[in-house]
Structure formats: structure tokens, C-alpha cells
Amino acid sequence: MIGSKLKVGPCVYSINMATGTLANEGRELWGKTQLAKHWVAISSEAHEEQQRETVWHEAYHVHLYQTGQTSVLPDDSREGFIDMIAFGALYFLKENPWMCPNECCQREIE
């Protein structure tokens, strides 16, 4: 089960489960972020592991935005790069739990 909030830097984003799939310009998506409104939508149709990976993916979009790095990668390669990093980070921490102490990883965002 994924949480209901995501904290990236100083900002807290609401995580909302969306019924069905999400779309952007005709492409089906597992997740979508509205930066100005501080919310992330995750497709309820995705498997729980896919939902976790999607939250990581959306968190990287937020992080790039917050740090002013949205132009570092061209639009056509940004999604693939973020997928690679999100997938890698999620499973790296899953396979190496000692890298993130329980009190850090398990606490609820206030």
C-alpha cells in the first residue's frame, strides 16, 4: 500500500489513486503530477509494485522541477531516463534495506 503524501524537498504532495488509467496527449500513463497544485495521481489499475515505482518516477519529476533542472534532458529522453532512475532506486533500496534506516523509511509524513 502506498502512502497518501509524498514529501520532496520542502513540499508535500497529496497522492491520489485515480480510477482507471491516466492519459496525456493520447498516451496512457501510470501516474501524473500537477506541480502547481502539489498532487500526484496514480492509476489504481497498476499493480502495487508498479504504483511504488510510479511514485518514485513522479517524485523525480518534482525534484527536477524544484531544482530548476527540467531542461537538463530533452523532452523525448526525459521519461526514459526518469524511468531508469526510479526503477533502479526503488529496487536498490529494496535489495539493500540497510541503506535506509527503518525510522527514516517507515515514518508517516506530517
C-alpha positions in Angstrom: 0.0 0.0 0.0 1.4 3.4 -0.9 1.1 6.4 1.3 -1.2 9.4 0.9 1.5 12.0 0.9 4.9 12.5 -0.7 7.4 14.9 0.6 10.0 16.1 -1.9 12.3 18.8 -0.5 10.2 21.3 1.4 7.0 20.5 -0.4 4.3 17.9 0.4 2.3 16.4 -2.4 -1.0 14.6 -2.0 -1.1 11.1 -3.6 -4.5 10.3 -5.1 -5.5 7.0 -6.5 -7.1 7.6 -9.9 -9.8 5.2 -11.1 -8.7 3.7 -14.4 -5.8 4.8 -16.5 -4.5 8.3 -16.9 -3.7 9.9 -20.2 -1.6 12.8 -21.5 -1.7 13.7 -25.2 -3.2 10.3 -26.1 -0.6 8.3 -24.1 -1.7 6.0 -21.3 0.1 6.7 -18.0 0.5 5.0 -14.7 0.9 8.4 -12.9 0.7 12.1 -13.4 1.9 15.1 -11.4 0.3 18.5 -11.1 3.3 20.6 -9.9 1.4 23.8 -9.2 -1.4 22.1 -7.2 1.0 19.7 -5.3 -0.7 16.5 -6.2 0.3 13.2 -7.7 -2.3 10.8 -9.3 -1.5 7.1 -9.5 -3.6 4.6 -11.6 -5.5 2.2 -9.4 -5.2 -0.3 -12.2 -1.5 -0.6 -11.7 -0.1 -3.5 -9.6 1.2 -2.3 -6.2 4.9 -2.6 -7.3 4.1 -0.5 -10.3 2.4 2.0 -8.2 5.5 2.3 -6.0 7.8 2.7 -9.0 5.4 5.3 -10.4 5.5 7.3 -7.2 9.3 7.3 -7.5 9.0 8.3 -11.1 6.7 11.3 -10.3 9.0 12.2 -7.3 11.9 12.6 -9.8 9.8 14.9 -12.0 9.0 17.0 -8.9 12.7 17.1 -7.9 13.8 18.2 -11.3 11.2 20.9 -11.3 12.1 22.1 -7.8 15.8 22.3 -8.6 15.2 24.1 -11.9 16.7 21.2 -13.9 13.7 20.5 -16.2 15.8 21.5 -19.2 18.8 19.2 -18.4 17.3 16.5 -20.6 15.4 16.9 -23.9 11.7 16.0 -23.5 12.0 12.9 -25.7 14.6 11.3 -23.4 13.5 12.6 -20.0 10.8 10.0 -19.4 13.1 7.1 -20.2 15.8 8.5 -18.0 13.4 9.1 -15.1 12.1 5.5 -15.5 15.6 4.1 -15.3 16.5 6.1 -12.2 13.1 5.4 -10.4 13.2 1.7 -11.1 16.9 1.5 -10.1 16.5 3.5 -6.9 13.4 1.6 -5.7 14.9 -1.8 -6.2 18.3 -0.8 -4.9 16.7 0.3 -1.6 14.5 -2.8 -1.6 17.6 -5.1 -2.0 19.8 -3.0 0.3 17.5 -2.0 3.2 20.5 -1.2 5.4 20.9 2.0 3.2 17.8 3.5 4.7 17.2 3.1 8.4 13.7 1.9 9.4 12.9 5.1 11.3 13.6 7.1 8.2 11.7 4.9 5.7 8.7 3.9 7.8 7.6 7.2 9.3 4.5 9.0 8.1 4.7 12.5 6.6 3.1 15.0 8.9 
